């Protein structure tokens, strides 16, 4: 059963299964979130923890041991416990147990809070290290937004406008889901990316040298979506050509580079959380 929260402008529904956002609707009932059609992709807005992307060989090393872990980690397939549920906010928690320790040998908790205020949905993750040694971890958001946006006549004319110019080369994934060694010329012109299915013929666009921490996703004849992601240094954009969604994914971390052979704490983009400390990761979506 979905947990419902509301503001004067928006309604959201969140599932305890994966702590995943299921719907984001305005007062007219228009849903800005992808519906999870399995013909294309059954996800809606999975959360990525404790890794983002793919591990080289499907495993990582820590203290001389190898651990297997699937792409994007286990949180998106875990059942979260309800901590608090009010009219405009809900918090869910995942804690380490015997099952998680077989793939992630750390004492952790992950709390996901969804909060609505006026036309803004804020999604916050709090990752706590309850152990006695530093804990490496990555976190990512993965919401699939409608493309075309509600009210737009078609997918044509949609774009992303970054809050800064983004001239740096971007990254692509190889056939194994790893970061290709050869950078790719950015398709961003100044601060604007004109969206087209053909951009995603080789999977995701990965911005690993991103300047911006905010962007505007917009289309003709429709409300725009402002996406803020303070503290998230990386960004993925992804869709399946032919599908009607666009995933705008702020990350802290990404797939292993091709031929990466380090330990998990040496993985590019990983955050190291000190013993008995926590780290927060935030993304906000404003419709207006």
Secondary structure, DSSP 4 states (H G I P E B T S, - for coil): -EEEEE-SSEEEEEETBTTEEEEEEETT--B-B----TTT---SEEEE-S--S--GGGEEEETTEEEE--TT-SGGGSBPEEEEE-SSEEEEEEE--HHHHTT--S-EEEEEEEEEETTEEEEEEEEEE-SSS-EEE-EEEEEEEESSPTT-SSSTT-EEEESS---S-BB-B-TTSPBPSS-B----BTTEEE--GGGGTTS-EEESS---SEEEEE-TTS--EEEE-TT--EEEEE--TTSSEEEEEEEE--PPBTT--S-GGGSTT-EEEPTT-EEEEEEEEEE-
